[in-house]
């Protein structure tokens, strides 16, 4: 097999793992580049594992996996018995392994990378909130401050790894922090105040998507999706306090904004589709 065929076969396998093309398209392309006598590349699962790799694996790998699982289980069961520096050290070590290995597999196995980075990000949020609660810092201000820092890290991870979902989750977490701050600062919030607090922010994100769509389609997609989410934040807030604002009022406001958003998306479809595709 010449080098050009090898390169194309690797690219097709990459498309398959990344879900860039459907399975039957990848099979069709492989049949074009593979000779009849040549074996097809073995399919791998989401974590990069293949059936033959598991069948032919060495017992030392299984022993190492068992030891690692036992160490993790014992550490988790005795985590409360450790001092704070030990707890932080263990957490940072696990985060470094997950983030490092996820970054290492980003180019070859994007799906595995996203799973590892997602596990790391979720663990970062959960372990931080747990440690704050365990050591008497479970008040709203430290928790929201920690979520704010986590959201910045998620945005940075998404930008470095070029994963849209991580960036979007980070920005959504930031908007929830903004919502908490808004709730704390305003003693009485009526519908006009709610709409003026969120709708201009939604329009700002939409404007940012338009401004940067030529430089970065991925960031434009993030801001565009974020603007659609923030558009409904007043209604989400109203649902949480339905007794104060009235359940029927919240429903009519939600219905009205859905109609307005659908009309705007339809009439401007030739514009915004260029930002995100």
Secondary structure by P-SEA (a helix, b strand, c coil): ccaaaaaaaaaaaaaaaaccccaaaaaaaaaaacccccccccccccccccaaaaaaccaaaaaaaaaaaaaaaaaaaacccccaaaaaaaaaaaaaaaaaaaaaaccccaaaaaaaaaaaaaaaaaaaaaaaaaaccccaaaaaaaaaaaaaaaaaaaaaaccaaaaaaaaaaaaaaaaaaaaaacccccaaaaaaacaaaaaaaaaaaaacccccaaaaaaaaaaaaaaaaaaaaaaaaacccccaaaaaaaaaaaaaaaaaaaaaaccccccccc
